[in-house]
Amino acid sequence: MTDKIIENNQVSIMGKIISGFSFSHEVFGEGFYMVDISVQRLSDSTDIIPVMVSERLIDVTKDYLGSTIQVFGQFRSYNRHEEKKNRLVLSVFARELKLTEEDSDRVKSNQIFLDGYICKTPVYRRTPLGREIADMLLAVNRPYGKSDYIPCICWGRNARFASGFEVGGHVQIWGRIQSREYVKKLNEESVERRVAYEVSVSKLEYLG
């Protein structure tokens, strides 16, 4: 049963380590740490993806800055309470990883597959230039009754297709994880630069 659940959330990313390891939390004596990975897009831009790793997978006391790493795992979410409300925090949970030489053959460096359920009515819109976009929030079940809530963004005909999905609908998607900077207004005087993470959908299937 557990193996079946794990299959519904699969991530593979490859990129450069651009931060040290910062302690996150401990479970039954096992320490978990956060590290940032810079993943190249097909264009010249990059996505900065936070990865949670166990101290049992890699020596978190070493300096790996600039090293290329391949990570296999899941895209996970949790709610962090701040400013009197909850904020959805997303990261890749590493199940396996390996330090590697950069592959010049342009291996697929950022892939994700999710099998989940629509938990909010998709929001369809057009950009000022007429590009079609639809935002979806997908609930992906984890073992032991938990779920991850993953924001997904569709473009073009996929956006039109997704705009008709109903809450509770069963969906499978393929795509990549992307990071996006935005400015959050905290009050009249101050703003804060933040980073949002979402799945850019390249293919999707509606299973009803």
C-alpha positions in Angstrom: 0.0 0.0 0.0 2.8 2.4 1.0 4.6 1.8 -2.3 1.5 2.6 -4.3 1.1 5.9 -2.4 4.7 6.9 -3.1 4.2 6.4 -6.8 1.7 9.3 -6.9 4.4 11.9 -6.2 7.7 11.6 -8.0 10.3 14.2 -8.5 13.7 14.1 -10.2 15.9 17.2 -10.2 19.5 17.8 -11.1 21.4 21.1 -10.4 24.1 22.9 -8.5 24.2 23.2 -4.7 24.1 27.0 -3.9 23.7 27.0 -0.1 24.9 25.3 3.0 22.8 22.9 5.0 20.5 24.5 7.6 18.9 22.4 10.3 15.1 22.0 9.9 13.9 19.4 12.4 14.5 16.0 13.9 12.3 12.8 13.9 13.2 9.9 16.1 16.8 11.0 16.3 17.2 11.6 12.5 18.1 15.2 11.6 16.7 16.8 8.5 18.3 19.8 6.8 17.4 22.3 4.0 19.6 23.0 1.1 19.0 25.1 -2.1 19.6 23.7 -5.5 19.9 25.8 -8.7 18.3 24.0 -11.6 18.9 25.2 -15.2 15.8 25.7 -17.4 16.0 25.1 -21.2 16.1 28.9 -21.5 19.0 30.7 -19.7 17.1 31.2 -16.5 17.2 29.0 -13.4 14.9 27.8 -10.7 16.0 27.8 -7.1 14.5 24.7 -5.5 14.6 24.0 -1.7 15.4 20.4 -0.9 15.0 18.7 2.5 17.6 15.9 3.1 18.3 13.5 5.9 21.7 13.6 7.6 21.8 9.9 6.8 21.9 10.6 3.0 24.8 13.0 2.9 27.4 14.5 5.3 25.7 17.8 6.1 28.9 19.1 7.8 30.8 19.2 4.5 30.9 22.2 2.0 29.3 21.1 -1.3 28.9 24.6 -2.8 29.0 24.4 -6.6 28.7 20.6 -6.7 26.2 19.0 -9.1 23.7 16.8 -7.4 20.8 14.6 -8.6 17.8 14.3 -6.2 14.9 11.8 -6.4 12.0 12.3 -4.0 8.6 13.9 -3.6 7.3 17.5 -3.7 5.8 18.2 -0.2 4.0 20.9 1.5 3.3 22.0 5.1 1.5 25.0 6.7 3.7 27.4 8.5 1.8 29.8 10.9 2.9 33.4 10.5 1.3 36.8 10.6 -1.9 35.3 12.1 -2.4 33.0 9.2 -1.0 29.9 7.6 1.4 30.0 4.7 1.9 27.0 2.4 5.6 26.1 2.4 6.9 23.7 -0.4 10.1 21.7 -0.8 11.5 18.6 -2.4 11.8 15.8 0.1 14.9 13.7 -0.9 14.6 9.9 -0.8 17.8 9.3 -2.8 20.5 11.6 -4.0 23.9 11.4 -5.6 26.7 13.8 -6.3 27.5 13.6 -10.0 29.5 15.1 -12.8 27.5 17.5 -14.9 26.0 15.7 -17.9 26.6 17.5 -21.1 23.8 15.6 -22.9 21.2 17.9 -21.4 19.6 15.2 -19.3 16.1 16.0 -18.1 17.1 18.0 -15.0 13.7 18.8 -13.6 10.7 16.4 -13.8 7.7 15.8 -11.6 4.7 13.5 -11.8 1.7 14.0 -9.5 -1.5 11.9 -9.2 -4.0 13.8 -7.0 -7.4 15.5 -6.6 -8.5 19.1 -7.4 -9.2 20.8 -4.0 -10.1 24.3 -5.2 -12.0 25.5 -8.3 -9.3 26.2 -11.0 -8.8 29.9 -11.8 -8.6 30.6 -15.5 -7.4 33.9 -16.9 -5.6 35.6 -19.8 -2.5 37.7 -19.6 -2.4 41.2 -21.1 -0.8 39.6 -24.2 -3.6 37.1 -24.5 -1.8 34.0 -23.1 -4.2 31.6 -21.4 -3.3 30.5 -17.8 -5.1 28.3 -15.3 -4.1 27.9 -11.6 -4.9 24.6 -9.9 -4.4 23.3 -6.3 -3.8 19.6 -6.3 -4.1 17.4 -3.1 -1.8 14.5 -3.3 -2.3 11.7 -0.7 0.6 10.6 1.5 0.7 7.5 3.7 -0.9 7.6 7.1 -3.8 9.9 6.1 -1.7 13.0 5.2 -1.8 15.0 2.0 0.4 17.5 0.2 -1.2 20.6 -1.4 0.7 21.5 -4.6 0.0 24.6 -6.7 0.1 23.9 -10.4 0.0 26.3 -13.4 -1.3 25.3 -16.9 -0.8 27.2 -20.1 -2.6 27.4 -23.5 -4.9 24.5 -24.4 -4.0 22.8 -21.1 -5.3 25.9 -19.3 -8.6 25.8 -21.2 -8.9 22.0 -20.4 -8.1 22.5 -16.7 -10.6 25.4 -16.4 -13.4 22.8 -16.6 -12.2 20.6 -13.8 -14.4 20.2 -10.8 -13.4 20.1 -7.1 -12.7 16.4 -6.2 -11.8 15.5 -9.8 -8.9 13.0 -10.1 -6.0 14.4 -12.2 -2.6 13.2 -13.3 0.0 15.8 -14.3 3.6 15.8 -15.7 5.7 18.9 -15.6 8.6 20.7 -13.8 9.0 22.6 -10.5 9.5 26.3 -10.9 10.4 29.1 -8.6 8.9 32.6 -9.0 9.8 35.8 -7.1 7.0 38.2 -6.0 6.6 41.1 -3.7 4.3 40.8 -0.6 2.9 44.0 0.9 3.3 43.7 4.7 1.8 47.1 5.6 1.6 50.6 4.3 5.3 51.2 4.6 7.0 47.9 3.9 7.1 45.1 1.4 9.0 41.8 1.3 10.4 39.8 -1.6 9.3 36.2 -1.4 9.6 33.1 -3.6 6.7 31.0 -4.6 7.0 27.4 -5.9 4.6 25.7 -8.3 4.5 23.0 -10.9 4.5 24.1 -14.5 2.3 21.6 -16.2 3.4 20.2 -19.6 0.8 17.3 -19.8 -2.3 16.4 -17.8 -5.0 13.8 -17.8 -8.4 14.0 -16.2 -9.5 10.7 -14.7 -12.9 11.9 -13.5 
